[in-house]
Amino acid sequence: MLGLSLSGMFKKILKSMFVFGAVLLVYFTLSLALVFWPNSLPFETIHNISSESKLGSISPDTKNGFRFITRDGESLFVKKVGESSHTQIIFLHGIASTHKTVLKTAKLLNSKTGSQVLLPDLRGHGESGGTAFDVAYKGQYEDDLEDLILHLNERGNYNMPRGQSQLDRKILIGGHSMGGGIAMRYALKEHKPDVDGYLLFAPNFGEGPTQKKVGGNESHNAPIHFDTKRMIGILMLNSIGVTQLDSLPIMYFNFPPQMMAYSYASIMSAQPIRPDNTEMALASIKQPLLTIVGSEDEVFVASAYPDFIEQNTVLGETVLVDETDHMGVLYSEDAIDSAARWFNKLF
């Protein structure tokens, strides 16, 4: 009797293993099918994709800048705007951009606040090293930001103005669009170097009320293409621990001087991702935070920012700039003046 009972139990285990294996095989096959489903871009490419070239590398602009080495040995470039000050704003550029995109913004902020503004080229962008528009793992951008702050905090890497001590020194994180999303991811990090404030222009908060829903054929002829099938396929593979395909491109930008193809890992590193969402990131920020968004922002839902930030932050404020779009907010006089008033009041 005991032998028969064990035999029956063994058969049930084998059957369960077979069913599980079959389901897993189907799931894996479906995932791969979505990842490698033929994908034709809905626009004529301006330039071919090159994994060796990075946006902005055609005309180097390394004057008044420095390099630092990240934890994985990569060399990243940072542009300095303004002389040494007791305050520094690390301002992160957005997607399909480099430090040059926000250089005018940095100069305006410097002139209005007296703060030195530091403009890193994100990994894989501009004068920084790394594979173009890709990261080695999800979250590498915020790790690079942490490495920059640690570099700045090292003795000898920063000279305080005469008459001021290191105790007077303050560091703020700023960012536009994707750069704002990376700032949110940094806020979620544990055991990170503290900063003194956050200054965000039209930040990418990811999934939530500020995310714009694109419907119908609205994006058909746009110079930006998102490969939804591949995104879903890689998400499915990630759910079973397969991350080897995270460097495949899922988002394409058909802007001169070159075609840009951003990887899954890069896009997922540009915003908080569930379960660690933006609500959690905002709630973790105990420092002053200012978010500035153009009322005509075509990328995000501008009207959703004020309530969202008020509901989830302690010291968060929002400014909506009239008749200003996603890129225009970077150069708007009203936006810069709002940032300067907030900064000069608190720092």
Secondary structure, DSSP 8 states (H G I E B T S, - for coil): -HHHHHHHHHHHHHHHHHHHHHHHHHHHHHHHHHHTS----SS--SS---SS--TTTTS---TTEEEEE-TTS-EEEEEEESS--SEEEEEE--TT--GGGGHHHHHHHHHHH--EEEEE--TTSTTS-SSTT--SSTTHHHHHHHHHHHHHHSTTS----TT--GGG-EEEEEEETHHHHHHHHHHH-SS----SEEEEES----SSTTB----TTTTTTSSEEE-HHHHHHHHHHHHTT--TTTTSEEEEE--TT--EEEEHHHHHTSS-BTTB-HHHHHHH--S-EEEEEETT-SSB-GGGHHHHHHHH-SSEEEEEETT--TTGGGT-HHHHHHHHHHHHHH-
